[in-house]
């Protein structure tokens, strides 16, 4: 069962996903986990957000099954999280071209 997004009456999965990804620091956390697992403090140092907000976003990402906690290695993307990241990689490539053009 997909939860409804804030402000959405439909509960459509795309709206729920966009709501989650649109929250401050969420995409940054996903991006920081792209290459390897990271412990909480490593994420905090890389991102620079408060521990409270990082903890909240990690809990939301875990609930969405995009991130999991590996007790030995730290936080890592799940297979769903890795799939989402692969969808963003072409956007990353395009953004590099765009940055040079503006």
C-alpha positions as CSV (number, residue, x, y, z in Angstrom):
1,X,0.0,0.0,0.0
2,X,1.4,3.3,-1.1
3,X,1.1,6.3,1.3
4,X,-0.5,9.5,0.1
5,X,1.8,12.4,-0.5
6,X,1.5,15.6,1.4
7,X,-1.1,17.7,-0.4
8,X,-2.0,14.9,-2.8
9,X,-5.5,13.5,-2.9
10,X,-4.6,10.7,-5.4
11,X,-2.0,8.7,-3.6
12,X,-0.4,8.0,-6.9
13,X,3.1,6.4,-6.6
14,X,4.8,9.1,-8.7
15,X,3.4,11.8,-6.4
16,X,4.5,9.9,-3.3
17,X,8.0,9.5,-4.8
18,X,8.3,13.2,-5.8
19,X,7.1,14.2,-2.4
20,X,9.8,12.1,-0.7
21,X,12.6,13.2,-3.1
22,X,11.6,16.8,-2.8
23,X,12.2,17.0,0.9
24,X,15.4,18.8,1.8
25,X,18.5,16.7,1.9
26,X,16.8,13.5,0.6
27,X,18.4,13.5,-2.8
28,X,21.8,14.5,-1.3
29,X,21.7,11.4,1.0
30,X,20.9,9.1,-1.9
31,X,23.7,10.7,-3.9
32,X,26.2,10.3,-1.0
33,X,25.4,6.6,-0.8
34,X,25.9,6.0,-4.5
35,X,29.4,4.4,-4.3
36,X,29.6,2.8,-0.9
37,X,27.9,2.5,2.5
38,X,28.4,5.4,4.9
39,X,28.0,5.6,8.6
40,X,25.8,8.3,10.1
41,X,28.7,10.6,11.1
42,X,30.2,10.3,7.6
43,X,26.9,11.4,6.1
44,X,26.6,14.2,8.5
45,X,30.1,15.5,7.6
46,X,29.5,15.1,3.9
47,X,26.1,16.8,3.9
48,X,26.4,19.3,6.7
49,X,22.8,19.1,7.8
50,X,21.7,18.7,11.4
51,X,21.7,15.2,12.9
52,X,18.0,15.5,13.5
53,X,17.2,16.1,9.8
54,X,19.6,13.4,8.6
55,X,18.0,11.0,11.0
56,X,14.5,11.9,9.8
57,X,15.4,11.6,6.2
58,X,17.2,8.3,6.7
59,X,14.1,7.0,8.5
60,X,11.9,8.1,5.6
61,X,14.2,6.5,3.0
62,X,14.3,3.3,5.1
63,X,10.5,3.2,5.3
64,X,10.4,3.7,1.5
65,X,12.9,0.8,1.2
66,X,15.4,2.9,-0.7
67,X,18.0,2.7,2.1
68,X,18.9,0.1,4.6
69,X,21.1,0.0,7.6
70,X,23.9,-2.5,7.6
71,X,25.1,-2.7,11.2
72,X,28.7,-3.4,10.1
73,X,29.1,-1.0,7.1
74,X,26.5,1.7,7.7
75,X,23.7,3.0,5.5
76,X,23.5,1.8,2.0
77,X,21.1,1.8,-0.9
78,X,18.8,-1.1,-1.4
79,X,18.3,-2.6,-4.8
80,X,15.4,-0.2,-5.3
81,X,17.6,2.7,-4.2
82,X,20.3,1.6,-6.7
83,X,17.7,1.4,-9.4
84,X,16.4,4.9,-8.6
85,X,20.0,6.2,-8.7
86,X,20.6,4.6,-12.1
87,X,17.5,6.6,-13.4
88,X,19.1,9.8,-12.1
89,X,22.6,9.2,-13.7
90,X,21.5,10.4,-17.2
91,X,20.2,13.6,-15.5
92,X,23.6,14.0,-13.8
93,X,25.3,13.8,-17.2
94,X,22.9,16.2,-18.7
95,X,23.3,18.7,-15.8
96,X,27.1,18.8,-16.5
97,X,26.4,19.8,-20.1
98,X,23.8,22.3,-19.0
99,X,26.2,23.9,-16.4
100,X,28.8,24.5,-19.1
101,X,26.1,26.0,-21.4
102,X,24.8,28.6,-19.0
